[in-house]
């Protein structure tokens, strides 16, 4: 079987997503314009070599995403069609339809899916290896929004498979995914101040800075996409702390601009740790445990680092002001 011909045949059978045309004509040119404007306004926030590496990463990730997207939507359609008789017999409907409130519900649930996808990417090392390129940039600017890993698209759809089963239209699911991705572009800038009441519900660049900071206080916080309510509900919310200057990048930086290295080196680190680990349990923990976990205490997880910081702060003497 010719895989390219099979892909084109599958793509030809999929309905057209109107939002893709809007993105190509209006949204993507807007993104490019905003990156240029941010660079002109704040060149000190840019390392052009790193930005170029991020652009290469994002371009390849986009090509991979386009290829995988055809299989993803086809799978949604397959699950939606296969489960329709079951929904009709048990729930009395075959589809949730296209009403405006169904769109709102779908968008909210899509964001909930994204929260758990994103959170697990920070808490399961093999998933972190795929997500890490998005965080490995040492500068924080709008180019980070397109700095995506090459392998994340292969498992991300898993979190959305339940939605066609309960009756959400596949094209609606795909559209909400794109809307969420568009919204998140604007989160990667240091030039936007706090938006006050708005960020009590919605994600903003001011609070997303926390998520991209490698400071111990900020590790594995603020995972939300459009909404921040999930972090507040599930206990992963962190306000920006006065006096804590964000440090960007990752703790074990590969010290290179190579897009290939940034996408592969954590897998190499996992393999190294698995080879030297004693016992099956330890080997599995290096794959499926949290990043930083070690069997001998040579490295610490984010939770262990934060606990150590809290204990250190509790034991430090309080000096009276002069």
C-alpha positions, 0 to 999 in steps of 0.5 A: 500500500502506498501510504502517501496515496492512502493519506491523500485518499483519506484527506479527500473524504474529510469535510472541509474545516472553515476555520482552516481557511480563516487561519491561512488568510487572516490568523497566521499573517496576524501572528507573523505581524505580531511577532515582528512588532514585538521584536521591534518593540522589545529586541532584548527579549529575542535571541535571533538564533534561538528564534530561528531554531524555534521557527524550524521546530514549529514548521516541522511540528506543523507539517507533522500536525497536518499529516496526523490531523487527517488520521485524528479527524478520521478516527473521530468520525469513525468513533462517532459513527460506530457509537451512534446506534449505542447513543440512540438506544441508551441516550435517545440521540445520535448527535448533540447537534450544532446549537450555539450552547453545544459549541460552548460546552464543546469548547469548555470540555476541549479546554478541560481535555487540554489541561489534563493533557498538558498537566500529564506532559509535565508529570510523566517523563516520557510525555515530558520528553515530547513537550520539553522543546516548547519549554527549552527556549531561554527567551520568552516571546511570541516565537515560543508559541510556535516552538512545539515538539515533533512527537506530541501530536502522536499521542495528544488526540488520546485525550479527546477520543471520548468526545465523539463517543458521547455525541460531539460532532467530529468537525466541532471537536477539531474546530475547538482544538484549533480555536484553543491553539489560536488563543494560546498564541497570545499567551507567550509575551512579556509585554502584556500587564496583568488584566485584573478580573479577566485572568480570574477566569481566562488565561493571560500572558501575565499568568502564563509566564509562571508556567514557563518559568523554571524557578522552583516556586513556579514548576508545574503550575498554571497548565490551563489553555484558555481557562485558568479555572482548572488550575484553581479547581485541581490545585495547580494554580500559582499567582506571580510572586512579587520579587521572584524574577522568572527564569526561562528555559529548562534546568538541564539545558542541552546548550545548543540551538539544534532543533534535532537535539531539543527534540531528542535529547530527553529521550536519550537521557531516559535511555541512559537512566533506564540502562543504569537503573537497578530493577524493573520498578526503577527502570519503569519509574524513569520512563513513566515517573515524574521528571527529576525522579531518581532511585538514588536521590541524585535528582529531585522532582518538582514536588520534592524541590518545592517541599525542600524550598518550603522547609528551608524557608521555615527554618531560616531565621527572621531578622528584624528590620534595621 
